[in-house]
Amino acid sequence: GEFKIQKEKIIPNLASSKQFDGTFFGSTINDESLKEVLLQTDSDTMKKIKKRWSSMGRWEEDGNICFWKIKTYDYEQVIEYVFRWNGLIKIIKPIEAVNRFQDRLKLFLKQYS
């Protein structure tokens, strides 16, 4: 068969769309700057994370308490990652990331109560 290219409508300017606010896609098209996030966990969890993400961020250890400084364009990426660890990682700062995480938790509690 012969391959035919069909003309499509021009893609709309998505950068001005509010539906992508707070998403990775939105941060990319809006050219947002990197944000630093501080996470806390224990040394066992740190070892597991380092197996998967050995080159990401910077670690500081204080006994069994470990702090992980990472950079992101979008807090939602961090929130989703923290959720995957089922409470073993805590967002320490910035407060905006903590507040977004708490808002997400409230939404889940409302949805499932």
DSSP file (Angstrom, degrees, kcal/mol; ACC not computed):
  #  RESIDUE AA STRUCTURE BP1 BP2  ACC     N-H-->O    O-->H-N    N-H-->O    O-->H-N    TCO  KAPPA ALPHA  PHI   PSI    X-CA   Y-CA   Z-CA
    1    1 A G              0   0    0      0, 0.0     2,-0.4     0, 0.0     0, 0.0   0.000 360.0 360.0 360.0 156.9    0.0    0.0    0.0
    2    2 A E        -     0   0    0      1,-0.0     2,-0.5     2,-0.0     0, 0.0  -0.752 360.0-129.4 -93.4 134.7    0.9    3.5   -0.6
    3    3 A F        -     0   0    0     -2,-0.4     2,-0.4     2,-0.0    -1,-0.0  -0.732  26.5-168.7 -86.2 123.7    1.4    5.8    2.5
    4    4 A K        -     0   0    0     -2,-0.5     2,-0.5     2,-0.0    -2,-0.0  -0.940  14.7-140.4-116.7 135.9   -0.6    9.0    2.3
    5    5 A I        -     0   0    0     -2,-0.4     2,-0.5     0, 0.0    -2,-0.0  -0.822  15.8-153.1 -94.7 127.5   -0.1   12.0    4.5
    6    6 A Q        -     0   0    0     -2,-0.5     2,-0.2     1,-0.0    -2,-0.0  -0.864  18.2-121.2-102.1 131.1   -3.3   13.7    5.6
    7    7 A K        -     0   0    0     -2,-0.5     2,-0.3     1,-0.0    -1,-0.0  -0.511  32.4-163.7 -70.8 134.1   -3.2   17.4    6.4
    8    8 A E        -     0   0    0     -2,-0.2     3,-0.1     1,-0.1    -1,-0.0  -0.726  28.5 -87.2-112.7 165.0   -4.4   18.1    9.9
    9    9 A K        -     0   0    0     -2,-0.3     2,-0.1     1,-0.1    -1,-0.1  -0.346  57.0 -91.0 -64.8 153.1   -5.5   21.3   11.6
   10   10 A I        -     0   0    0      1,-0.1    -1,-0.1    -2,-0.0     0, 0.0  -0.442  46.1-106.6 -66.8 138.2   -2.7   23.3   13.2
   11   11 A I        -     0   0    0     -2,-0.1    -1,-0.1     1,-0.1     3,-0.1  -0.471  39.7-116.5 -67.2 133.2   -2.1   22.4   16.8
   12   12 A P        -     0   0    0      0, 0.0     2,-1.0     0, 0.0    -1,-0.1  -0.228  33.9 -90.8 -68.6 161.2   -3.4   25.2   19.1
   13   13 A N    >   -     0   0    0      1,-0.2     3,-0.5     2,-0.1     4,-0.1  -0.626  45.5-179.8 -73.3 104.4   -1.1   27.2   21.3
   14   14 A L  G >   +     0   0    0     -2,-1.0     3,-1.6     1,-0.2     6,-0.2   0.654  64.5  81.8 -83.0 -15.8   -1.2   25.1   24.5
   15   15 A A  G 3  S+     0   0    0      1,-0.3    -1,-0.2    14,-0.1    -2,-0.1   0.800  93.4  48.3 -61.5 -28.5    1.1   27.4   26.4
   16   16 A S  G <  S+     0   0    0     -3,-0.5     2,-0.4     2,-0.0    -1,-0.3   0.492  87.1 110.0 -90.0  -2.5   -1.7   29.7   27.3
   17   17 A S    X   -     0   0    0     -3,-1.6     3,-1.0     1,-0.1     4,-0.1  -0.600  57.0-155.3 -79.6 128.0   -4.0   26.8   28.4
   18   18 A K  G >  S+     0   0    0     -2,-0.4     3,-1.8     1,-0.2    -1,-0.1   0.678  83.3  81.1 -73.0 -18.5   -4.7   26.7   32.1
   19   19 A Q  G 3  S+     0   0    0      1,-0.3    -1,-0.2    -5,-0.1     7,-0.1   0.690  91.3  51.1 -64.9 -16.2   -5.5   23.0   32.0
   20   20 A F  G X  S+     0   0    0     -3,-1.0     3,-1.6    -6,-0.2     6,-0.5   0.385  77.9 126.3-101.7   3.0   -1.7   22.2   32.0
   21   21 A D  T <  S+     0   0    0     -3,-1.8     3,-0.1     1,-0.3     4,-0.1  -0.376  77.7  18.0 -60.3 136.9   -0.9   24.3   35.1
   22   22 A G  T 3  S+     0   0    0      1,-0.3     2,-0.3     2,-0.1    -1,-0.3   0.644 104.2 110.5  77.2  14.9    0.9   22.3   37.7
   23   23 A T  S <> S-     0   0    0     -3,-1.6     4,-2.4     1,-0.1    -1,-0.3  -0.809  79.0-117.0-117.3 161.8    1.9   19.5   35.3
   24   24 A F  H  > S+     0   0    0     -2,-0.3     4,-1.9     1,-0.2     5,-0.1   0.921 118.3  51.1 -59.8 -43.9    5.2   18.5   33.9
   25   25 A F  H  > S+     0   0    0      1,-0.2     4,-2.6     2,-0.2     5,-0.3   0.922 110.1  49.7 -59.3 -45.1    4.0   19.3   30.4
   26   26 A G  H  > S+     0   0    0     -6,-0.5     4,-1.8     1,-0.2    -1,-0.2   0.893 109.8  49.9 -62.4 -40.9    2.9   22.8   31.6
   27   27 A S  H  <>S+     0   0    0     -4,-2.4     5,-2.4    -7,-0.2    -1,-0.2   0.846 112.2  49.9 -67.5 -31.6    6.2   23.5   33.2
   28   28 A T  H ><5S+     0   0    0     -4,-1.9     3,-1.1    -5,-0.2    -2,-0.2   0.945 113.8  41.6 -71.3 -49.2    8.0   22.5   30.1
   29   29 A I  H 3<5S+     0   0    0     -4,-2.6    -2,-0.2     1,-0.3    -1,-0.2   0.766 115.8  51.0 -73.1 -23.2    5.9   24.6   27.6
   30   30 A N  T 3<5S-     0   0    0     -4,-1.8    -1,-0.3    -5,-0.3    -2,-0.2   0.396 107.2-128.3 -92.5   3.3    5.9   27.6   30.0
   31   31 A D  T < 5 -     0   0    0     -3,-1.1    -3,-0.2    -4,-0.2    -4,-0.1   0.900  38.7-175.6  53.4  49.1    9.7   27.3   30.4
   32   32 A E      < -     0   0    0     -5,-2.4    -1,-0.1    -6,-0.1     2,-0.1  -0.368  22.8-111.2 -73.8 155.8    9.6   27.3   34.2
   33   33 A S        -     0   0    0      1,-0.1    -1,-0.1    -2,-0.1     2,-0.1  -0.405  37.8 -85.7 -85.6 163.4   12.9   27.3   36.2
   34   34 A L        -     0   0    0     -2,-0.1     2,-0.4    37,-0.1    39,-0.2  -0.387  40.6-155.3 -66.3 143.6   14.3   24.4   38.3
   35   35 A K  E     -A   72   0A   0     37,-3.2    37,-2.5    -2,-0.1     2,-0.4  -0.957  10.4-132.2-120.9 140.5   13.1   24.2   41.8
   36   36 A E  E     -A   71   0A   0     -2,-0.4     2,-0.4    35,-0.2    35,-0.2  -0.781  22.3-169.9 -94.6 137.2   15.0   22.5   44.7
   37   37 A V  E     -A   70   0A   0     33,-2.9    33,-2.6    -2,-0.4     2,-0.5  -0.980  11.6-148.8-127.0 137.3   13.2   20.1   46.9
   38   38 A L  E     -AB  69  93A   0     55,-3.4    54,-3.2    -2,-0.4    55,-1.3  -0.934  18.6-175.5-109.0 124.1   14.4   18.5   50.1
   39   39 A L  E     -AB  68  91A   0     29,-2.5    29,-2.5    -2,-0.5     2,-0.4  -0.809   9.8-151.2-114.9 156.6   13.2   15.0   51.0
   40   40 A Q  E     +AB  67  90A   0     50,-2.6    50,-2.7    -2,-0.3     2,-0.3  -0.979  26.1 142.6-129.9 142.9   13.8   12.9   54.1
   41   41 A T  E     -A   66   0A   0     25,-2.3    25,-3.0    -2,-0.4     2,-0.2  -0.889  46.1 -85.5-156.3-174.5   13.9    9.2   54.6
   42   42 A D  E  >  -A   65   0A   0     46,-0.4     4,-2.3    -2,-0.3    23,-0.2  -0.559  42.5-103.8 -99.3 169.9   15.8    6.5   56.5
   43   43 A S  H  > S+     0   0    0     21,-1.0     4,-2.1     1,-0.2     5,-0.1   0.844 118.1  54.2 -66.2 -34.4   19.1    4.9   55.5
   44   44 A D  H  > S+     0   0    0      2,-0.2     4,-1.6     1,-0.2    -1,-0.2   0.930 111.8  44.5 -64.1 -44.2   17.5    1.6   54.3
   45   45 A T  H  > S+     0   0    0      1,-0.2     4,-2.6     2,-0.2    -2,-0.2   0.889 109.5  57.1 -66.5 -38.3   15.2    3.5   51.9
   46   46 A M  H  X S+     0   0    0     -4,-2.3     4,-2.9     1,-0.2    -1,-0.2   0.924 105.2  51.0 -57.5 -44.7   18.1    5.7   50.8
   47   47 A K  H  X S+     0   0    0     -4,-2.1     4,-1.3     1,-0.2    -1,-0.2   0.894 110.7  48.6 -60.9 -39.9   20.0    2.6   49.8
   48   48 A K  H  X S+     0   0    0     -4,-1.6     4,-0.9     2,-0.2    -1,-0.2   0.903 112.6  48.1 -66.8 -40.9   17.0    1.3   47.8
   49   49 A I  H >X S+     0   0    0     -4,-2.6     4,-3.2     1,-0.2     3,-0.9   0.922 107.5  55.5 -65.3 -43.1   16.6    4.7   46.1
   50   50 A K  H 3< S+     0   0    0     -4,-2.9     4,-0.4     1,-0.3    -1,-0.2   0.796  99.1  61.9 -62.5 -28.4   20.3    4.9   45.2
   51   51 A K  H 3< S+     0   0    0     -4,-1.3    -1,-0.3    -5,-0.2     3,-0.2   0.873 118.1  28.6 -61.8 -35.5   20.1    1.6   43.4
   52   52 A R  H << S+     0   0    0     -4,-0.9    -2,-0.2    -3,-0.9    -1,-0.2   0.802 136.1  26.5 -94.7 -34.0   17.6    3.1   41.0
   53   53 A W    ><  +     0   0    0     -4,-3.2     3,-1.3    -5,-0.1    -2,-0.2  -0.404  68.2 151.0-129.5  54.1   18.7    6.8   41.0
   54   54 A S  T 3  S+     0   0    0     -4,-0.4    -1,-0.1     1,-0.3    -4,-0.1   0.782  77.3  40.4 -62.5 -29.3   22.3    6.8   41.9
   55   55 A S  T 3  S+     0   0    0     -3,-0.1     2,-0.6    -5,-0.1    -1,-0.3   0.397  91.8 103.0-102.0   4.1   23.2   10.0   40.1
   56   56 A M  S <  S-     0   0    0     -3,-1.3    -3,-0.1    -6,-0.1    13,-0.0  -0.769  83.6 -28.5 -95.5 124.4   20.1   12.0   40.9
   57   57 A G  S    S-     0   0    0     -2,-0.6     2,-0.4    11,-0.1    13,-0.2  -0.114  79.8 -72.6  76.3-170.7   20.4   14.7   43.6
   58   58 A R  E     -C   69   0A   0     11,-2.3    11,-3.0     2,-0.0     2,-0.3  -0.995  38.7-148.1-132.3 135.0   22.6   15.0   46.5
   59   59 A W  E     -C   68   0A   0     -2,-0.4     2,-0.4     9,-0.2     9,-0.2  -0.791  11.1-174.7-105.9 144.1   22.4   13.0   49.8
   60   60 A E  E     -C   67   0A   0      7,-2.3     7,-3.2    -2,-0.3     2,-0.4  -0.996  13.1-155.5-132.9 132.9   23.3   14.0   53.3
   61   61 A E  E     +C   66   0A   0     -2,-0.4     2,-0.3     5,-0.2     5,-0.2  -0.885  18.5 176.9-113.6 140.5   23.2   11.5   56.2
   62   62 A D  E >  S-C   65   0A   0      3,-3.1     3,-1.7    -2,-0.4     2,-0.4  -0.733  70.0 -64.8-136.9  85.0   22.8   12.1   59.9
   63   63 A G  T 3  S-     0   0    0     -2,-0.3    -1,-0.1     1,-0.3     0, 0.0  -0.589 117.1 -16.0  69.5-125.8   22.7    8.7   61.5
   64   64 A N  T 3  S+     0   0    0     -2,-0.4   -21,-1.0    -3,-0.1     2,-0.5   0.516 121.8  90.9 -88.2  -6.1   19.6    6.9   60.3
   65   65 A I  E <   -AC  42  62A   0     -3,-1.7    -3,-3.1   -23,-0.2     2,-0.4  -0.803  59.1-171.2 -94.5 128.2   18.0   10.1   58.9
   66   66 A C  E     -AC  41  61A   0    -25,-3.0   -25,-2.3    -2,-0.5     2,-0.4  -0.957  10.3-155.8-123.7 137.4   18.9   10.9   55.3
   67   67 A F  E     -AC  40  60A   0     -7,-3.2    -7,-2.3    -2,-0.4     2,-0.5  -0.929   5.2-163.1-114.0 135.7   18.2   14.0   53.4
   68   68 A W  E     -AC  39  59A   0    -29,-2.5   -29,-2.5    -2,-0.4     2,-0.6  -0.964   2.0-161.5-122.9 114.2   17.9   14.0   49.6
   69   69 A K  E     +AC  38  58A   0    -11,-3.0   -11,-2.3    -2,-0.5     2,-0.3  -0.857  21.8 167.6 -96.6 121.2   18.2   17.3   47.7
   70   70 A I  E     -A   37   0A   0    -33,-2.6   -33,-2.9    -2,-0.6     2,-0.4  -0.861  27.5-134.4-128.2 164.2   16.8   17.1   44.2
   71   71 A K  E     +A   36   0A   0     -2,-0.3     2,-0.3   -35,-0.2   -35,-0.2  -0.949  27.3 168.4-120.3 143.1   15.9   19.6   41.5
   72   72 A T  E     -A   35   0A   0    -37,-2.5   -37,-3.2    -2,-0.4     3,-0.1  -0.978  39.2-142.4-147.4 156.4   12.7   19.5   39.4
   73   73 A Y  S    S+     0   0    0     -2,-0.3     2,-0.4     1,-0.2    -1,-0.1   0.619  96.0  36.7 -88.3 -16.2   10.7   21.6   37.0
   74   74 A D    >>  -     0   0    0    -39,-0.1     3,-1.1     1,-0.1     4,-0.9  -0.966  62.5-152.0-145.6 120.5    7.5   20.4   38.5
   75   75 A Y  H 3> S+     0   0    0     -2,-0.4     4,-2.6     1,-0.2     3,-0.2   0.798  95.7  70.1 -59.4 -29.0    6.5   19.6   42.1
   76   76 A E  H 3> S+     0   0    0      1,-0.2     4,-2.5     2,-0.2    -1,-0.2   0.857  93.2  56.3 -60.6 -34.7    3.9   17.1   40.8
   77   77 A Q  H <> S+     0   0    0     -3,-1.1     4,-1.8     2,-0.2    -1,-0.2   0.923 110.1  45.0 -61.1 -43.0    6.7   14.8   39.7
   78   78 A V  H  X S+     0   0    0     -4,-0.9     4,-2.8     2,-0.2    -2,-0.2   0.920 111.5  52.2 -66.9 -44.3    8.1   14.7   43.2
   79   79 A I  H  X S+     0   0    0     -4,-2.6     4,-2.3     1,-0.2    -2,-0.2   0.918 110.0  48.6 -59.3 -44.8    4.7   14.2   44.7
   80   80 A E  H  X S+     0   0    0     -4,-2.5     4,-1.5     1,-0.2    -1,-0.2   0.891 112.1  49.5 -62.7 -39.0    4.0   11.2   42.5
   81   81 A Y  H  X S+     0   0    0     -4,-1.8     4,-0.7    -5,-0.2    -2,-0.2   0.918 109.9  50.3 -66.2 -43.6    7.4    9.8   43.3
   82   82 A V  H ><>S+     0   0    0     -4,-2.8     3,-1.1     1,-0.2     5,-0.7   0.898 106.9  55.4 -62.0 -41.4    6.8   10.2   47.1
   83   83 A F  H ><5S+     0   0    0     -4,-2.3     3,-1.8     1,-0.2    -1,-0.2   0.881  99.9  60.6 -58.3 -38.7    3.4    8.5   46.8
   84   84 A R  H 3<5S+     0   0    0     -4,-1.5    -1,-0.2     1,-0.3    -2,-0.2   0.748  98.2  58.5 -62.3 -23.3    5.1    5.4   45.2
   85   85 A W  T X<5S-     0   0    0     -3,-1.1     3,-1.6    -4,-0.7    -1,-0.3   0.305 103.5-130.9 -93.6   9.1    7.2    4.9   48.4
   86   86 A N  T < 5S-     0   0    0     -3,-1.8    -3,-0.1     1,-0.3    -2,-0.1   0.839  73.1 -38.6  48.9  48.7    4.1    4.5   50.6
   87   87 A G  T 3 <S+     0   0    0     -5,-0.7    -1,-0.3     2,-0.2    -4,-0.1   0.490 110.6 110.8  87.8   2.8    5.1    7.0   53.3
   88   88 A L  S <  S+     0   0    0     -3,-1.6   -46,-0.4    -6,-0.3     2,-0.4   0.614  75.0  53.9 -85.6 -11.6    8.9    6.1   53.4
   89   89 A I        -     0   0    0     -7,-0.3     2,-0.4   -48,-0.1   -48,-0.2  -0.974  69.9-162.5-123.3 137.9    9.8    9.5   52.0
   90   90 A K  E     -B   40   0A   0    -50,-2.7   -50,-2.6    -2,-0.4     2,-0.5  -0.964  18.8-130.1-121.7 136.0    8.8   12.9   53.4
   91   91 A I  E     +B   39   0A   0     -2,-0.4   -52,-0.2   -52,-0.2    -2,-0.0  -0.749  27.5 175.8 -81.8 123.5    8.8   16.2   51.6
   92   92 A I  E     +     0   0A   0    -54,-3.2   -53,-0.2    -2,-0.5    -1,-0.2   0.866  46.1  53.1 -96.2 -48.0   10.6   18.7   53.9
   93   93 A K  E    S+B   38   0A   0    -55,-1.3   -55,-3.4     1,-0.1    -1,-0.4  -0.982  73.8  37.9-160.4 159.7   10.7   21.9   51.8
   94   94 A P    >>  -     0   0    0      0, 0.0     4,-1.8     0, 0.0     3,-0.7   0.457  65.5-135.3 -78.0 164.8    9.9   24.1   50.1
   95   95 A I  H 3> S+     0   0    0      1,-0.3     4,-3.1     2,-0.2     5,-0.2   0.809 102.6  63.5 -61.2 -30.3    6.6   24.8   51.8
   96   96 A E  H 3> S+     0   0    0      2,-0.2     4,-2.1     1,-0.2    -1,-0.3   0.902 104.9  45.6 -61.6 -39.9    4.9   25.1   48.4
   97   97 A A  H <> S+     0   0    0     -3,-0.7     4,-2.1     2,-0.2    -2,-0.2   0.897 113.0  50.2 -69.2 -40.0    5.7   21.4   47.7
   98   98 A V  H  X S+     0   0    0     -4,-1.8     4,-2.5     2,-0.2    -2,-0.2   0.932 111.3  49.2 -61.6 -45.9    4.6   20.4   51.2
   99   99 A N  H  X S+     0   0    0     -4,-3.1     4,-2.6     1,-0.2    -2,-0.2   0.896 109.9  50.6 -62.3 -41.1    1.3   22.3   50.7
  100  100 A R  H  X S+     0   0    0     -4,-2.1     4,-2.1    -5,-0.2    -1,-0.2   0.903 110.6  49.9 -63.6 -39.8    0.7   20.7   47.3
  101  101 A F  H  X S+     0   0    0     -4,-2.1     4,-2.3     2,-0.2    -2,-0.2   0.927 111.4  48.5 -63.9 -44.5    1.3   17.2   48.8
  102  102 A Q  H  X S+     0   0    0     -4,-2.5     4,-2.5     1,-0.2    -2,-0.2   0.892 109.6  52.7 -62.6 -39.8   -1.1   18.0   51.6
  103  103 A D  H  X S+     0   0    0     -4,-2.6     4,-2.1     2,-0.2    -1,-0.2   0.899 108.6  50.5 -61.5 -40.1   -3.7   19.2   49.1
  104  104 A R  H  X S+     0   0    0     -4,-2.1     4,-2.2     2,-0.2    -2,-0.2   0.918 110.1  49.7 -63.4 -42.9   -3.4   16.0   47.2
  105  105 A L  H  X S+     0   0    0     -4,-2.3     4,-2.7     1,-0.2    -2,-0.2   0.913 109.6  51.1 -62.0 -42.9   -3.9   14.0   50.4
  106  106 A K  H  X S+     0   0    0     -4,-2.5     4,-2.5     1,-0.2    -1,-0.2   0.895 108.4  52.5 -61.2 -40.2   -7.0   16.0   51.3
  107  107 A L  H  X S+     0   0    0     -4,-2.1     4,-2.5     2,-0.2    -1,-0.2   0.923 110.8  46.7 -61.8 -44.4   -8.4   15.3   47.8
  108  108 A F  H  X S+     0   0    0     -4,-2.2     4,-2.1     2,-0.2    -2,-0.2   0.916 112.1  50.4 -64.1 -42.7   -7.9   11.6   48.2
  109  109 A L  H  < S+     0   0    0     -4,-2.7     4,-0.4     1,-0.2    -2,-0.2   0.907 112.7  46.5 -62.0 -41.6   -9.4   11.6   51.7
  110  110 A K  H >< S+     0   0    0     -4,-2.5     3,-0.8     1,-0.2    -1,-0.2   0.916 112.6  50.6 -65.2 -42.7  -12.4   13.5   50.4
  111  111 A Q  H 3< S+     0   0    0     -4,-2.5    -2,-0.2     1,-0.2    -1,-0.2   0.851 119.4  35.2 -63.7 -36.0  -12.8   11.2   47.4
  112  112 A Y  T 3<        0   0    0     -4,-2.1    -1,-0.2     1,-0.2    -2,-0.2   0.173 360.0 360.0-111.5  17.3  -12.6    8.0   49.5
  113  113 A S    <         0   0    0     -3,-0.8    -1,-0.2    -4,-0.4    -2,-0.1   0.442 360.0 360.0-107.6 360.0  -14.4    8.9   52.7
